Amino acid sequence: MKRRLKFACVYKHWTVKDWMCIIFTDEMSIKVGQEQTSRVFVWHKKGEEFHKDCIYERKRSTGGMMFWGAFCMGKIGLGFFFKLEKGQKINAVVYRDQVLLGPLKIFVDESRSEGFEPIVMEDNAPVHKGVNKEIRKQLKWIEYEHSPNSPDLNPIEHIWA
């Protein structure tokens, strides 16, 4: 809750024009033949959406196929399924090789060629850290992180739904 409040305070004065520069990105797991458990609806009264009784915490399950996607200003970036060996998980190196230096770099470069400096917004997933921090600096990307486990702060979550 503290990180979400901090995020909200930092960006509360942003205009629509500011938000139009954001490239929202995310990964999602797709499970075939399994029960849908990733969306939970919590009913609340007006003004209670952040009350502790109206916040549902869950641990994400693993397995399935992993998909990555991005969008900015109504423009959809390249989406793709990660190429993973059986039992392999996404780590910082896989993310670097299959996302950062691939479709995300292409999307950032295309956005720059359209005349604006994009800001890459990622969640706090561990795969975004490590070797990827230095690569983003080398590529001179502006990047922001939103609070962990805050799907409402990243509009791409609504696309997954």
N, C-alpha and C positions, 0 to 999 in steps of 0.2 A: 504494500500500500504506500510505503514511503517513496519508493522509486516511481510509482505511477504519479503521485502528487508532484514530485520533483519534475518529472517530464512535463506534466500539464502546466506547471508554473513557468517553465522555460519557454514553452511554445504557445502560451495562451494569447500572445499579441501578434502571432503570425497572421498574415492576410491570405486570401485565396491565392494570390500571385506567388507568395512564398511556398505554399503547399503544392503548387503546380510544378515546381522544380524537383519534387521528390520522386525517386524511383523506388517504389515499394516492392520488396522481394520476400519470398518465403518458400519453404519446402513443406511438403505434406506427404503423409503415408497413405497409400491406397491399398485396401485389403479386400480381396475378392472372396465372397462366400462367408464373410464374417459379419457379426452383428455390428451395426453402426453405433459407436460409443463416443464419438468425438464432439457431438453437439448436445449440450444440456441447456434446457430452458428453465429459468427460475422466475417465477411470478413474484412481482413486488408492487408496492404502491408507489405513486409518484413521489420522487425525492428519496426513495429507499434503495436505488440501484447500487449504491456503494456500501450499504449496511452489511456488516459481517454475515448476517443470516442469509443474505442474497448473493453471496459470492460462493461459487462452487469451485473447489480445488480438486484437481485430479492428476494422477500420474499417467503420462502417456504410455500407451502400449507400444510394443515394437513389432517388426515384421512387415511383410507386404512390400509393395513397390514404392519407391520414393520419387516424387515429382517435384520439380522446381519451376517457378514462374516469376514474372515481374511485369509491372505496368507503371506508366507515368502519363499524366495529362490525357487520359483516355486512350493512350497508345499501349497496346499489349506487346510485350517483349517475347522473345523466343522462350517457349516452355519445352521441357524435355524430361524424360525419365532417366534417372541415374543409371549408369552401367556398372553394376556391382556383381562380383563373383558370389556364389552361394555362400551365405554366412558372413559376407563382408558388410561392414557398416560404413556410413559416411563419416569421415573424419576431416580435419583441416586440409590435408593433402588432396583427398578426393574432391573436396569442395573447390579448392584452388584450381585443380586440373580440369574439372568438368563444368564449373560454373564461373568462377572469378575470371579466369583467363579465356573463357569461351563466350557463352551467350551474354553474360553480364557485361563484359568488356565491350562486346559488339553494341549492346544497347546503350551504354554510356557514350561510346564514340559516335553513334548515330544521333543521340540527343545533343551532343556538343556540335555536331555538324549542322544541326537545325538552329543553332544560334543561342543556346542557353547552357549554363553550367548546371548539370544535374547533381542532386544530392542522393547518395545511395543510403536507403533506410533498411537496416536489417534488425532482426530481433537479437537477443543475447545468446543465441545458440552457440555452444562451444566450437562448432565447426567453422564459425566466422572469425575466430580468433587465431592465435598461433602464427603460422607463416603468412596468413592472409593480411594481418595488420600491416606488415612491412610492404607487401606487394601493393596495397592500396595507397600507401605513402609514395611509393615509386611511380605509380600511375597518376599521382596528384588528384586523387578523388576526394571529394568532400563526402564525409559519411557521418551518419547519426545512428544511434541505437535507440530503440524504444524499450520500454520496461519489459522484463521477461514475463511470460505467461499473461500477456495483455492483448488478446486477439482483437479487442475493440479499438485498439490504437493503430492497428495495421489494417487498412481497408481490404487488402488482398485476402484476408481471412473470410470476408463475405463472398468472395469469388469461389473459394473452396467449398463453402456451404452450398 
